C-alpha cells in the first residue's frame, strides 16, 4: 500500500495556495510591460499617451514574501483539506459529535495478537475539558467501557464503575492528546505550533511541525507537502512505574471521505519501532444524537436519583 493516497485535486490545490502569492509577480510585470507598446502601435499619434504603468518599486517584491511556509500555515492547510476545502467551519459543524466503530489488533511483546472490537463515542465541547469521550471495548475475555467526562476518567464493567489502572488511563489520555484531532483543534485547545523544518520519507516531501498543548505535551506531525494530510506523528511518554521514555509513532493510511471530511481508516501504532496496535475503522457517523447518560457515572446517577 502506498504511504500516501490523495485525490489529484487536493494534491494540486494546497501547494498552489501556499505559493501563489510568491510566484505570480514576474508574469504580471512582464505582461504589463508589453501593453504600452501595443497600445502605441494601435492608436493614432494625436491621441493621448496611455497611462503610466506602476513602477517596479510599487509592485510587491518576491523578497517581501515569506521564504518558508510557517507552522501555522501548514496547520491551517491541514484543517482546510480535512474539511474538504471548507476547513474549520465544516469540521466544527460536522464533527461536533460522532460514533466510530472498528477493530484493533494488539500485538504483545511475545508476538501474540488479540483482536478487540470497539465503539468510540464523543461530544466536542467548546474547550477540551468540556469534551466527552466513551470507548466501549469487547475482547474474547470481557466487555468494558472507559469514559471521560467532566474532567475525570472512570471505567464501567457489568454496570459497576471502577478506577482504571494507571497504564490504561495513560494510554487513553495519550490517544486523545496525541492525535490528528489535536492538530485540527489546536486553536480550541490553545496549543502552540512551531516549525521543525522539512523531511523526506519514502520519496515524499514533508513539512514537520511540533505542537505543544496547555499541559506541556508535545507531538510532532509529519505533513505531506503535496496533499497536506498528516501521514504520521511522533511523541514520547514515560509509562507509569518506568523511568525510561518510550517513543511512539502513529502512521495513517487509507484516507476516505466521510460526511464532508477526510478520515484515515487505518492507523498503526509503534512503540520504539515495534508494531503494537493496528486500528481499522469499519464505520464512522457524525451528527449522532448522544444521551448524556452515556457519559455519566451510573452509580452516581443512581444515588442522585434516590430521595
N, C-alpha and C positions, 0 to 999 in steps of 0.2 A: 504493500500500500504506500502511495506517495505520502511524504511527510506533510505536504500541503496541498489542499484541494480548494480552489476558489473559482467562482464564475468569472468569465473574462471581463464582464462589465465592471466588476469591483476591482479587478487587477489593474484596470486602466484608470478608474475613477480617482482613487485617493492619491497616487503619485502626481496626477495632474493637479489636484487641489493644492498639494504642498508646494509644487514648483512653478505653478502658473505665473505668479507674480514675478518670479525670478527669471523667466525665460522669454517674456513677450516683448520686451522693450526694444531690442535690436531690430526686430521686424517692423515695429511701428515707426521707428525713426527712419529706417530705410525707405519705407513706403511713402512717408510724408515728404522726404527729401526729393522724390521724383515728381510729386504733384505740381510744384511751381512751374517746372519746365513744360510739362504737358499743357498746363493752363495757358502759358505764354504763347505756345505754338498754336493753340486753338483759337485764341481771342485776337481781334484786330489790334493794331498798335495804339489806336487812340483810346482804347478802354483803360480803365484804371488797373493798376497792378494788383495781383492777388495779395491778400493779407499775409503778413509775415508769419512764417512758421515759428513755433516756440523754439527758443534756443535750447541747445542740449542741456544746459545747466538747469532749465526749467523742468526737464523730464526726470522722472525717478531714475536713479542710477542703480546699476546692478550691485554696486558695492554697498548701497543703502539697505539691501535686503539681507535677512539673516542667512549666514553661510551654512548653518547647521539647523536641522529640524529640532525643535525643543521637545522636552519630555511631555509638556502639556499638549503640544500639537499632536504628538504620537497618541497620547491617551484619548484626546478628543476624536481623533481619526478612528481609533478602535471603537469608540462609542457610536460614531456615525455609521460605520459598517455593520456593527452588531444590530443596530436598529434599522437596517436595510435602507440607509440613506436619510432616515428621519431622526436618527440619533437618540439623544436623551429623552426627547418628548415621547417617542414611540416606546422606549424601554420602560419609562415611568408609567405610561398608560397600560401597556400590555402585561408587564411583568410585576405588577403590584402584588399579585399572589399567584400561586401555581401548585400543580401536583405533578410530580415526576415519578414514574415507575421504571424499575430496571433491575439489573442483576450485577452483582460484584463477585469476582473470583479472588479470594485471598490465598496467597501462597506463603506458607510458613518457612522458617529458616531451614527446615529439613526437606523442603521441596514439596510437601503435601499441599494440595489445593482444596479449598472449601468454597462452595458457591452459596451466596446469600441473595435472597430476593428482598427488595426494599421498596418502600414508598416514602417519598420526601414531599412534605407539605410545607409551605412557607407563606408568610404575610410580611411584606416590607412596610416598616414604619417610616416616619419622617427622619428619624435618626436610628443608628444601629441598635441602640439599647431598647428601641421600641419594636424591633423585629421579633417575629415569632417563627420558630422552626420546629418541625416534628419529623423525626426519622423512625419509621417502623421497619424493623428487620425481622426476617424469618430465616432461620438456619435449620439444618436437619435435627438439631437438638432442642431449639427453643424459639419462642417469639417474644420480642420485647420492643420497647419504644424509648427513644431519647427525646426529651422535649426541652426546648429553650424558650423561655418567656418571662417577661418582667425582670430581665437581667439575671435569671438564675437557670441552672440546668438540673434536671432530675430525670429519673428513669421510671418506667412503668412495666410491670410484668404481672400477668394474671390479675389485673385490676389494682394491684398494690404498688405503691411508689417505693423507690429505692434510690440511694445515692450512688451514682456511677463511680467505678474505680478511677483513680487519678489518671491512669494512662488512657482509659476510654474517654474521659472528659477532655483530656488534652487533644486527642485525635479529633473529637467532634468540633471543638473550638477552632483547631487548625484548619479543618475542612472548610469552614466559613471564612476565616480570616485570610487564608492564602488561596484565593480563587479568582476566576475571571470576574465574577460579580463584584469582588472588592475593588477591582480596577474600574469597572463600568460605573460604580457608585462612589468613586473616590472623593468627589466633592461633597456628597451627602455624608460620607464618613469623615470628612475634614482631614483626609490623608494628604501627604505631600509626595509629589513625584519629581524625580530628578533623572537626568540622562546618565547612563553608564556607557555611552558610546555605541559602537556598532559591532556586529559579529557576522560570521558566515558559517552556516552549518548545512551539510549535505547540499552544497551549491546554492543555498537560499540566503539572500542578504537579509539581515535582521537589524531592527532597532532594539536596543536594550535599555529598559528604564527600571528604576528602583522606586518602589512605593513603601512608605513608612506610615503606618496608621497612628492614631492617637495613643494607642497602648505601646507604641515603640516597636511593633512587629514589622519586620522588613521582608518584602517579597520582590524578587527580580523577575521581570517579564521579558520574554523574547518575542518580538512582534515582527511579522513578515513585512518587509519594506515594499512588497508588491501588492499584497492583499489587505494589509493592516488587520490581520487576525492574529490573536495570541496563539502561538504554536506550542509554547511551553512556559513554565515558570519554575523558579527555584526558591527554596527557603531553608533555614536551619532551625532546628528545635532541639532542646535538651530534654529528653524524656524524664518523667518523674523517677527519682531514685538513681539517676545516672549523672555523671559529671562530664560526659563526652557528648558534644552536639552531633546530631545526625543531619546529613544533608538530604533533603527531599527534592525530588524532581517530578513535576506533573507534565505530561505531554498530551496534547489534544489533537484528535483526529475526527474525520468524518463529520464535518460541519454540514448541518442540514437546516432548511428553512422551517421555522415553527411559529405560526401566527404572527408573521411580520418581523420576526427576529431570527438571527442565526445562532445555532446551538451546536456545540461539539457533542456528538452522540457516543464517542468512545474516548475514554481517558485512562491513562496508565500512570501509576504512582510508583516511583522507585525510591528506595532508601539506601543511601550510599551506593548507588548504581545497581542495586538488585531489585528486580520487579517484586512488588509485594501485593498490589491491588490493581485489578483491571475492571473498569466500570463500563457497562453498556446501558445506555438509556433505551428503553423499549417504547415508552410513550411519554409525552410531556404535554400538559394542557395548562394554559394561563387563563386568568379571569374566573377561576373556580370559586364558588362560594364556600367559605370556611366557617364552621361553627366555632365560637370562642372556647367551647368545652374541650375541643381537641388539644388546646394548648394550656389547659388548666390542670392543676394537681387534683386528681379525683378524690383523694382523702380530704383535702382542704375544702373542696367544693361540697362534699357530703357533710362535713362538720359545720360549715356555714349555713347549710340548709336546715340543721336541727334547731329547735327552739332552745 
